[in-house]
Amino acid sequence: MAHTFKILIDGKVKTFRKFEEIPETFENVIAFEPKIPEGPHTPEQHAEIDSWSDKFKELLKRETK
């Protein structure tokens, strides 16, 4: 599953494929594109899908600009 997270760091857009690799602070979120698998979903997949909203909010709190 290939997620795409584009983050502005030191004036340059950097792309991350894993949420955990995104630094604790950065300038701005440019793109937040988690890959959602085709349904039907397992309970584990539902839990992951449900977590993306909170993860996005967390990233917005990390922005410095």
N, C-alpha and C positions, 0 to 999 in steps of 0.2 A: 504494500500500500504506500503510495508516494504522496505525502503531504507537501504543500508548498507554502512557506512562510517567508515573505520578503520584508526585510527590516532595514531601516535607514540607520547606519552606524558611521560616524565620522564623515557625514556627507556622501556616503556611498551606499547603494542598495546591495545588501547581501542576502542570498537565498539559503534557507535552512530547510531540511527535509524532516528533521526530528524536533519536536517541540522542546525537548530537554536540552537541546544545543543552543537555544536562543539565550543571549546574555541577559544578566539581571537588569541592566540598564542599557538604553539605546535612545536614539532620537525619536523615531516614529515607526509605527506599523504601516507598511505600504500595502501588503496583501496577506490575507489570512485565509488559506484554502485547505482545510483538512479534507482528506479523501474519505468519503462516505461510501462503504461497500453497498452493492446492490442487495436488496431485500430478497427474501425475508431475512430478518436479523436474529442472531442468537441473543440471549440475555446479556452476554458479555459485550457484544457489539452495541446493544442499546445503551449500556452503561457508558461505553466510550463515546458514542454519539452525544449522549446527554452531557458529557463533561466538556465538550468543545465551547459551549457558551461561557462557562466559568473560566476556561483557559484564555479565551479572547479578552474577557474583562481583566484578567490578571495581567496580560500583556499591555493593555492600555494603562494600567497603573505603573508599569515600568518605564513608560515614555518620559523623556526628560524635556521635550519641547512640545 
